């Protein structure tokens, strides 16, 4: 093979390598695009299937807010839904300034900064009343969870401490995270602010879970 033939062969090999790299890169980009489109479609479908839960506060004996009522409105295609409720504070108190002799971050974390908590030990609620037990619902099922007024912290001192606590937090809605799971689906974590007026709120659209 002469010098010219060797050069031609080398050039041909180089061109083949460039073509192969270009084809590989195009295939990789096409796969990435296809994956992105598929993920967008999965996210859209997940959002479309956001559980619709109707929530309201009420009581059978006219006591204000003694139960949180829950009805699973749909979609029925989700099948059985597992639901757990977590009481949210009025805001994040973890970064509040700590004053000498005042409450610590750990102490503040033990306070339900809102009007209601779940009744500790009832319906498998935790001892603070922050988190309910898990309930199972089919479409159109309904149930209720017992709630109590939140407990004022120790630094609301004096004979009017309870009055001041209720004045500050008693008129706020019961703020919740509604954590939902259904077989074959990613979980949902939905916000809900439930007023103590008997008015209904319905969860969704979603803040999707991990």
N, C-alpha and C positions, 0 to 999 in steps of 0.2 A: 504494500500500500504506500503510495507516494505522499509527499507532504500535502498536496492539495486534497487528496482523499481523506487524509487524517484530519485536516481542518474542517472539511465538510461533515465528517462523522462527529467531530467534537461539537460543531455548531448545532447539528441535528439533535445531539444528546441534550445540549443546553436548552434548546427550544422545547424539547419534549419535557424536560424538567420544569421549565416555566409553565408550560401548558398544564402539566400535572398539578403543580402548586396552585395555579389559578382555578382549576377544577375543584381541588380540595377546599380552597377558600370559599368558592361559590357554594359548594355543598354545605360547608359549615355555617355560612350566613343564612342559607335557606333553612337549615335545621333550626337555627336560633330563631328565625322569624316565625317558623311553624310552631316552635315551643312557646314563643311569646303570645301568638294568636290563641293557642290552646289555653294558656294560662288566663288570658283575658276572658275567654269564654267560660272557663271554670269559675272565675271570680264573679262574672255576671250571673251565672246559674246559681251560685251560692247565695248571692245577694237576693235573687228572685225568690229563693226558698226561705228567706228570713222568717222565723216563727213569729206569728202574730198572737200575742198574749194580751188579753184585756185585763187590766188591773184596776182595782178601786178599793178604797177604805170604807169600812162600814161595820155595823153591829146589829145583831138581832134584838138587843135589849136597849137600844138607843144610847149606849155609851160610845163616845167618840173614838173612832179609830181602833177598836179592839180586835179587828181582824183585817188582814190583807186578803182580798178575794182575787182569785186567778181563774181565767177561762182561756183555754187553748182554742183560738179561732181557726187556726190552720197555718199552712196548707196541710191537708189530710195526707198528701203523698209522703210526708216525712215519717208517717207511722208513729210509733211511740216516742214521745219526747221526754228527755230527762231535763229537769229544770232545777236550778239552785239560785237563791237570791243572796246578794251581799249588800249590806247597808253602806251607802257612801256618805262621807261627811259633807258638810256644806262647802268645804274647800280643803286643800291639802294643808294640814297643820304641822307636818313633820319639820318644816323649816322655820317655824316660828322662833323668834328670839327668846332665848332662855334667860330670865332674870334671876338674880340672886334670891334664893328661897322660893322661887316660883316653880311651876310644873316643868318636868323634864320631857324630852321627846317620848320617852317610854311611857310616862304617865299620860301624856296627851293621847297616845295611841290606844289607851284603854277607855277612851271616852267616845261615845256615839254622839257626834256633833250634828244633831238633828232632833226631830220631835219624837221619833219612835225607834224601838229596837224589836227584834223578834224575842218572844218570851223564852228566856233561857231554859233549856232542857225539854221544851215542848216542841213537838214536830221535829225532833232531832236538831234543834237549834243549838249553837255553841253557848258556852256559859257567859260570854259577853253580850250575846244577842246580836252579834254582827252578821252571822251567816246562818241561813236556814239549812235544814236537811234537804236532801234531794227528793223531788217528787216526780212521779211518772204520770204523764197525761197523754191520752189519745185526743184526736180532733173532737171538739165540742165538749170535752170533759171540763169540769170545773172543781175547784177545791178552795180551801182557805187556810191561812196560817195565822196563828195567834201573835199579836203584837202588844207591847206595853209602852208607856211613855219612857223616854230615855231617862237615864239617871244623871242628875246634875253632878258635876265634879266637886271635889272637896273645897276648891278655892272659891266657889260661890257660897261664901260664908254668911252667917247671920240669919236672923229670923226671916228676912225677905229673900234669902238665897234661892229658894225654889221659885218664888215669884219672878225674880230676875232671869233665871234660867228659862222659864216658860215664855217670858216676854221676848227673850233673844232668839229662841229656837222653836217654840211651840207652834208658831204659825207657818213654819216652812213645810214644803212637801217632804214626804219620805223618799229620799233619793236612793236609787237602787242600781246595781248591776244585775242583769238577768242573764245567767249563764245557761245556755241551752246546748244539748247534744242529741243527735239522732244517728242511728246506725247508718254507716256508709257516707257520712258527711263530716266536714270540718266543723268544729264548734262555733257558736256565735256568742258574743258578749255584747249585750244590748243595754243602753241606758234607759231609765224610766224615772220620772219624777211624779210621784203619786200624791195628789192633794188630799187633805182631810175634809173634803167637801162632799164626798160621794161621787164626784165626777170620775168618769172612766178615762184611762189613757191606754193606748195600744202601742206595743213595742214595734220597732222597725222604722225605716230601713236599718241595715245592720252596721255595727262596727265589728268586722269579722274577727274571729279568734285566730290563734296561730295554727 
